[in-house]
Each structure stands twice: as C-alpha cells, then as structure tokens.
Amino acid sequence: MNVYKRLVPFLAVAALTACTPLQVVTHHVSSSESSVPPGRYQLDPHHWNVSFDVDHFHYSRFVIRFDRTTAQLDWNADGMSASAVRATIDAASINTNVPLLDRMLKGPDMFDVERYPSIMFVSTAFQRTGDDKGVMSGDLTIRGTTRPVTLNVTFNGHAVNPLTKQETLGFSADGHFSRAQFGLTTWYPAVGDDVHVAIQAEFAKAPADAAQ
C-alpha cells in the first residue's frame, strides 16, 4: 500500500501529459552533442540548482543556495565549443536555511541586494577537455564588479523529455572564485575567501524556437 501511495502523484503527472509510466522508466538520453537541435533553450524553472559553499571555521563547507534564477542557452550545431549561455541570479533569493543570516547576506556589508539585485554570468569561450567535458570561461558580475571566472562543465545528455515533450539537455558544472575580488570581505578569515560554485541545470527548447 505504501508503494502504491508513493506512485499516485507520479501516475497522475504521467496521465496528464499523456506519458505512460513505461515511457518514463525506459527513457534514456543521448550523450552525443550532435543530437541536439540548434537554437535557443531556456532554463527549466523546476530542474536546476545553483549554490555557493565556503569554508566555515575549518569545520565544514557552509552551503548557500539561490532560489530564483533564469538562464538562456544558445546552442550551436558545433556543440558546446560554439554555444553560449547567459544566466541571471536574483541575489535577494539567497537561502542559507537561517533567516537571520539571509538578512545579513542581503545587507550592505555583503551582497547589498537593494543596490545590486542581480548576479550575472555571461560565457565568453569554451575549451574542450574530453568527449563531453570542457572548461567554460565567462564574466561573473557581483555587487557591480565583473571578473573573469572558469567553470568545469559536463554535458549530461539530450533527449525529448517524456513528460514535457520538449527537447531537453542537461549539464553539471562547478568552479571557484575569490569573494574578496567582488568586495565580499566580511567575516574573513572565519569565513573563507574561496567560493566553490556548484551547478545542475536542465534546458528546454524555447517555445517559439521549438515551433520553427
């Protein structure tokens, strides 16, 4: 009975989208970048994660995530090497699971979200390091300061999503930057300077582009 209860929401979604459970269970993605139709893709609003983590008194890496972001991927027929991405994070959506700390991080001593409401990343180049991997260079803007950063990117695969019927592709990425370079020096050295960025993202073909 417990197993049946857990399956009810899944079966309801499958029915609404005219997708059978078998289609979901047997779904697979292509690891070939050449299988991806060129065009514009938008970040799936329900399947992504962007988080920063920093050293906390050498006890652990404290994780800070963001709850609102948008991103656009312009995919070229030549794959990741010739494609470009632009992402905008709502700085006020910062979420540490500690309300008091969230307010402090949003304040003028840190992200100063009233003056600088957005964190932005714009890719500038890509260098392949493997069949499905590479290093993406780009410009990161925080608190009105723009610095170059690099991200290690893995192409996870592409297929038509069985639930949404949209062309969908997924990526994992991570990188590091110095928070001091962006004026985020508060609480150092109790809180480390090195910020590790972790990203999971699914992109779906933009409706207007898909119609073409």
C-alpha positions in Angstrom: 0.0 0.0 0.0 2.8 2.4 0.8 4.4 1.8 -2.6 1.1 2.5 -4.3 0.7 5.8 -2.4 4.1 6.9 -3.5 3.3 6.1 -7.1 0.0 8.0 -7.2 1.5 11.5 -7.8 3.8 10.1 -10.5 0.9 8.3 -12.2 -1.2 11.5 -12.2 1.5 13.5 -13.8 2.1 10.8 -16.4 -1.7 10.7 -17.2 -1.9 14.5 -17.6 1.0 14.6 -20.0 -0.2 11.5 -22.0 3.0 9.8 -21.0 2.9 6.2 -19.8 5.0 5.0 -16.8 6.8 2.7 -19.2 8.0 5.6 -21.3 9.5 7.2 -18.2 11.1 4.0 -16.9 12.7 3.2 -20.3 13.6 6.8 -21.0 17.3 7.4 -22.0 19.3 10.4 -23.2 21.9 10.7 -25.9 25.4 11.6 -24.9 26.1 12.9 -28.4 26.1 16.7 -28.7 25.4 16.3 -32.4 21.9 15.0 -31.5 20.9 18.4 -30.1 18.9 20.6 -32.5 20.5 24.1 -32.7 18.5 27.0 -31.3 17.6 28.8 -28.1 17.0 26.9 -24.9 15.7 28.3 -21.6 16.5 27.0 -18.1 13.8 24.6 -16.9 12.4 26.5 -13.9 11.9 23.3 -11.9 15.1 21.4 -12.5 18.2 23.4 -11.6 20.4 24.2 -8.7 23.0 27.0 -8.1 24.8 27.0 -4.8 27.9 28.6 -3.3 29.9 27.0 -0.5 32.6 28.5 1.7 34.9 27.3 4.5 33.3 27.9 7.9 35.9 28.0 10.7 37.5 24.9 9.1 34.6 22.8 10.4 32.8 22.4 7.1 31.9 24.0 3.8 28.8 26.1 4.5 26.3 25.9 1.6 24.4 29.0 0.3 21.8 28.4 -2.4 19.7 30.7 -4.5 16.0 30.1 -5.1 15.4 32.2 -8.3 17.4 32.3 -11.4 16.9 32.4 -15.2 19.3 31.3 -18.0 19.4 31.2 -21.7 21.4 28.8 -23.8 22.1 29.5 -27.5 23.1 26.1 -28.8 25.2 25.9 -32.0 25.4 22.9 -34.3 29.1 22.6 -33.4 28.1 21.8 -29.8 29.5 23.2 -26.6 32.5 24.6 -28.3 30.4 27.2 -30.2 27.5 27.7 -27.9 26.9 30.5 -25.4 25.0 30.8 -22.1 23.8 33.8 -20.1 22.4 33.4 -16.5 20.9 35.9 -14.1 20.5 35.1 -10.4 18.1 37.0 -8.1 20.5 38.0 -5.3 17.6 38.5 -2.9 16.7 34.8 -3.3 19.7 33.8 -1.3 18.8 30.9 1.1 21.0 29.5 3.9 18.1 28.0 5.8 19.0 30.5 8.6 16.7 33.6 8.2 18.9 35.9 10.3 21.9 35.0 8.2 19.9 35.5 5.0 19.1 39.1 6.1 22.7 39.8 6.9 23.9 38.4 3.5 21.4 40.6 1.7 22.6 43.7 3.5 25.1 46.3 2.5 28.1 44.5 4.1 27.7 41.6 1.7 25.6 41.3 -1.4 23.8 44.6 -0.9 20.8 43.4 -2.9 19.0 46.7 -2.8 21.7 48.3 -4.9 22.8 45.2 -6.8 19.7 43.0 -7.2 21.3 40.6 -9.8 24.3 38.3 -10.0 25.1 37.6 -13.7 27.3 35.2 -15.7 27.9 35.6 -19.4 30.1 32.9 -21.2 32.9 34.1 -23.4 34.7 31.0 -24.5 34.8 27.2 -24.2 37.8 24.8 -24.3 37.1 21.1 -24.7 38.9 18.7 -22.3 37.0 15.5 -23.2 34.2 14.0 -25.2 31.5 15.5 -23.0 33.6 17.9 -20.9 35.3 21.3 -21.1 36.2 24.5 -19.4 33.9 27.4 -19.9 35.3 30.9 -19.4 32.9 33.8 -18.6 32.3 37.1 -16.9 30.8 37.0 -13.4 29.2 40.1 -12.0 28.6 40.5 -8.3 27.9 43.8 -6.5 28.5 45.7 -9.8 32.0 44.2 -10.1 32.8 42.0 -13.1 35.6 39.4 -13.1 36.6 36.5 -15.3 35.9 33.0 -14.0 36.0 29.5 -15.3 33.6 26.6 -14.9 34.3 22.9 -15.4 31.3 21.8 -17.5 29.9 18.3 -18.2 27.3 17.7 -20.9 25.0 15.1 -19.3 22.8 14.3 -22.3 19.9 15.2 -24.6 16.5 13.8 -25.5 12.9 14.7 -25.8 11.6 14.9 -22.2 8.8 12.2 -22.0 6.8 14.4 -19.6 7.0 17.8 -21.3 7.6 16.6 -24.9 10.3 19.3 -25.2 13.8 19.0 -26.5 15.8 18.9 -23.2 19.5 18.8 -22.4 21.3 18.8 -19.1 24.6 19.9 -17.6 26.7 19.8 -14.4 29.2 22.5 -13.7 31.4 23.8 -10.9 34.2 26.3 -10.3 35.8 28.6 -7.8 36.3 32.3 -7.3 37.7 34.7 -4.6 34.9 36.6 -2.9 37.4 39.3 -2.0 37.7 40.2 -5.7 34.0 41.1 -5.6 34.1 43.2 -2.4 32.7 40.4 -0.3 35.3 40.5 2.5 33.0 40.5 5.6 33.8 37.8 8.2 37.1 36.8 6.8 39.0 34.7 7.9 36.4 33.0 9.9 34.6 32.5 6.6 37.0 31.5 3.9 37.7 33.6 0.8 37.4 30.7 -1.7 33.9 30.2 -3.0 33.0 26.9 -4.7 30.1 27.2 -7.2 28.0 24.1 -7.9 25.5 24.0 -10.7 23.0 21.5 -12.0 20.8 22.6 -15.0 18.3 21.4 -17.4 17.5 23.5 -20.5 14.4 23.1 -22.7 13.9 24.4 -26.2 12.3 27.8 -26.1 8.6 27.5 -27.3 9.0 30.0 -30.2 12.2 28.3 -31.3 10.7 24.8 -31.0 7.8 25.8 -33.2 10.2 26.5 -36.0 
